[in-house]
Amino acid sequence: MALVMTQPLSLTVNGESRRSTAATIAELVRELDLAPAKVAVERNGEIVPRSTLDEIVLADGDTLEIVHFVGGGSDEETKMGSDDSWEVAEHRFTSRLIVGTGKYKDFAQNAAAVAAAGAEIVTVAVRRVNISDPSQPVLMDHIDPAKVTYLPNTAGCFTAEDAIRTLRLAREAGGWDLVKLEVLGEAKTLYPDMRETLKACEVLSGEGFKPMVYCVDDPIAAKQLEDAGAVAIMPLGAPIGSGLGIQNQVTIRLIVEGANVPVLVDAGVGTASDAAVAMELGCDGVLMNTAIAEAKDPVRMARAMRLAVEAGREAYLAGRMGRRRYADPSSPLAGLI
């Protein structure tokens, strides 16, 4: 009896043409030396539930996107003992410093900086798996998602559609609802496109996501996002990666005063004093990446940022002295010789 040879299928996987004899999506994933339980898959524009990867039969001409499983924090791991913890979407944290995971020399340096910062949340980008070399190290090898909460973000998305698609894949990969939404307007300034951001926020919150949203430092826009379902407002202090510090303290404070959800400064921090200022304004936290990653000593800078966030928070709680337009001696004048 003659053997029937299976004709290879012509597929597009992560933007690359590929020939494969795999019958199902799960077989294709294994063919790439990846574990079906650790990836999310989109087929012809539709998210494929991971539980069905063994059942979905591939067809000639299929286009697939396979992205990394990027982990997720455990509620049980959250520290609950502090009197000054903060909460977002029913997740409670003690550290008010969120650290990004880009621009570091390597994953080991990134992990050391996260530890020095005392961060309990790290932002992570959802990216295609490297199908040419799946053995390359990944972030989860160095930062344990059981100990540090992974916050999937939409870095690099310029439309609401792309942001929504990215976070749907992230949820399929790791099961998160708590995510960071950013929709950029242009590559030069990396300012948020608020129309697209608001549109994405409405769709995502309607699908059960809990979006923490990057936005302009505008109190009106912040309130619109909150009404659209944002669980945290994250106004920029200055353009992403600029290190200019908080350029408009007045509007940041207005956002804090008007918000019913946490407010965290996102972008523009350059050094520890900038982080302290954000906290002195009453923000619930600060998110930063470049300020740490591009420092001459990232681990030491991460430690400095942790101390600055703590100092700024303590100063805010202590209550600042009033400003005066005249001198007021600290030593009593009575009894002078």
Summary of the structure (lengths in Angstrom):
residues: 337
radius of gyration: 23.3
end to end distance: 118.4
largest distance: 118.4
contacts: 1086
relative contact order: 0.11
helix: 33%
strand: 21%
